[in-house]
Amino acid sequence: MPNWISDILKTILPALIVAVLTSILMVRLAIRRFYREKWWEKKQETYSHLLETIHHLKNYAAEHYEGEINPDHITEEKRQELTRDWKKFSREFAKLRDLASFHLSDEAVAILDEYQKKKAEASKSKTIFEWIDGDLAAASQCLEALKEAAKRDLKVK
């Protein structure tokens, strides 16, 4: 092999090897970052849906309580709308709760378990006022605790 080809290979080959290795490393890091960001987005979306759903369940309890105290406050049409919403958001909560252990932190799952436990306890109350009050308190506590857990899990302030 002529000397000048050997000199070119000695000069270009190390740079070429470094360029190829750097490219491979950069692509792998970019893919890892992409997956990490997508996972964060999915967690954020799940937390948002859960918080919104619990918010609606809390509003149902508050409206229901107000309707029991002051029956003229809620029309029959409004009562039917509240019942439809309650059923819808109860189903949504059940679905999100089933998926929570996959997407959310153990702390968030424990908060949801506690919420379900308190809702079940409230449903055993002797009066409708105690039941609604217990349900409202459980939803309020869950919302606050879940917001804090989401901030920690998503590492936002």
Secondary structure as the mmCIF struct_conf table of DSSP 4:
data_model
#
loop_
_struct_conf.conf_type_id
_struct_conf.id
_struct_conf.beg_label_comp_id
_struct_conf.beg_label_asym_id
_struct_conf.beg_label_seq_id
_struct_conf.end_label_comp_id
_struct_conf.end_label_asym_id
_struct_conf.end_label_seq_id
HELX_RH_AL_P HELX_RH_AL_P1 ASN A 3 ILE A 69
HELX_RH_3T_P HELX_RH_3T_P1 PRO A 71 HIS A 73
BEND BEND1 ILE A 74 ILE A 74
HELX_RH_AL_P HELX_RH_AL_P2 GLU A 76 HIS A 103
BEND BEND2 LEU A 104 LEU A 104
HELX_RH_AL_P HELX_RH_AL_P3 ASP A 106 SER A 123
TURN_TY1_P TURN_TY1_P1 LYS A 124 LYS A 124
BEND BEND3 LYS A 126 THR A 127
HELX_RH_AL_P HELX_RH_AL_P4 ILE A 128 LEU A 154
TURN_TY1_P TURN_TY1_P2 LYS A 155 LYS A 155
#
